[in-house]
Structures are given as structure tokens and as C-alpha cells.
Amino acid sequence: MSTEIANTNTAHRPVSAEAAKIWDIAATVVDPEIPVLTIEDLGILREARLDDDGAVTVTITPTYSGCPAMDAIRDDVTGALAVHGYQNVSVKLTLAPAWTTDWMTSAGKAKLNEYGIAPPSGTAAAGPVRVGLSVKCPQCSSLNTRELTRFGSTSCKALYVCQDCKEPFDYFKVH
């Protein structure tokens, strides 16, 4: 098991049956910080490959460089594949292109909302553009919300409060 930096531009479920099986196994791994989301839901699962020598390579992209969940995710991917008989597994990290919330699946965004975290709204900007958008409360669906702090329980989230139902909630920031 090794971790190294790779470079990949697209994520796709492989066409070959064996590589697709590896993808599907890796895709079951959940994010340790938001356990209702899989790494596929988050869009951080980028590639799954089976080499001719039987070695397995899975490539993931952190939601931000230095994300503390990457070690746990790497270990969980390796463990999930080991349970299915894959022993020679390498999990690579790629930092380019940088992860964006645009890579999250619609199902993942729905799971966030059901869990009580407002999903990212809009798409990532192609530069440093900050626009104040309304964030919908995941409890009552009100748009009458305000940001309490830009950094919530993790760096990926901001803390908001609903002015109508008065409930605080996390918002998964657009990246």
C-alpha cells in the first residue's frame, strides 16, 4: 500500500468488468467526516485500475489539500478491497485538477440535505469570486438564513442559522 501524487483530469467508472468491480467496491467507502456520503457521492473517487500484474490502483482527490480525512479514506479503500481479495492495492492522491463541489453527485447533494447539511448551491467559479447567495435551510426550506461563521465543523462547511425556524445548520461550501 502506497500513497503518491498522481495527475488525472477526468473521473469515470471503468468499462472493463474487473476495473468496474474495483470502482464499485471503492465507491462504497464513506467519508469519515460526513458518513452519509460515499467517496463517489463526493466526487473524490477519480479512477480505479487493474494492472496486468494484478496490482490495483485507486486514485482519489482530496476536497482540499491537507484534508485530514485522506489517510482514513485511503485505509478504508485498501481495507474494502482486501475484503474482496485484492491485496496489492495502491491508493494515489491527485491534487490536479483541484476538487470542486461540481464533482458531487446529485444523490450526494440530496443525502447532505436529508442529513441536515445544506448542500452547495451553484457551481464553482473559475477564479476568486465571492457572491452572497441565499442558502436554503435543510430543516424548513426557508431562504431567510444568515452565515454565523465562514468555517464550521470542518473546513468544507460554514455555519448558518435559519431566521425563521431558528435552527443552526452546516452549509457545504461551493469550492
Rosetta blueprint (number, residue, H / E / L):
1 M L
2 S L
3 T L
4 E L
5 I E
6 A E
7 N E
8 T L
9 N L
10 T L
11 A L
12 H L
13 R L
14 P L
15 V L
16 S L
17 A H
18 E H
19 A H
20 A H
21 K H
22 I H
23 W H
24 D H
25 I H
26 A H
27 A L
28 T L
29 V L
30 V E
31 D L
32 P L
33 E L
34 I L
35 P L
36 V L
37 L L
38 T E
39 I H
40 E H
41 D H
42 L H
43 G L
44 I L
45 L E
46 R E
47 E E
48 A E
49 R E
50 L E
51 D L
52 D L
53 D L
54 G L
55 A L
56 V E
57 T E
58 V E
59 T E
60 I E
61 T L
62 P L
63 T L
64 Y L
65 S L
66 G L
67 C L
68 P L
69 A L
70 M H
71 D H
72 A H
73 I H
74 R H
75 D H
76 D H
77 V H
78 T H
79 G H
80 A H
81 L H
82 A H
83 V H
84 H L
85 G L
86 Y L
87 Q L
88 N L
89 V E
90 S E
91 V E
92 K E
93 L E
94 T E
95 L E
96 A E
97 P L
98 A L
99 W L
100 T L
101 T H
102 D H
103 W H
104 M L
105 T L
106 S H
107 A H
108 G H
109 K H
110 A H
111 K H
112 L H
113 N H
114 E H
115 Y H
116 G L
117 I E
118 A E
119 P L
120 P L
121 S L
122 G L
123 T L
124 A L
125 A L
126 A L
127 G L
128 P L
129 V L
130 R L
131 V L
132 G L
133 L L
134 S L
135 V L
136 K L
137 C L
138 P L
139 Q L
140 C L
141 S L
142 S L
143 L L
144 N L
145 T E
146 R E
147 E E
148 L E
149 T E
150 R L
151 F L
152 G L
153 S L
154 T L
155 S L
156 C L
157 K E
158 A E
159 L E
160 Y E
161 V E
162 C E
163 Q L
164 D L
165 C L
166 K L
167 E L
168 P E
169 F E
170 D E
171 Y E
172 F E
173 K L
174 V L
175 H L
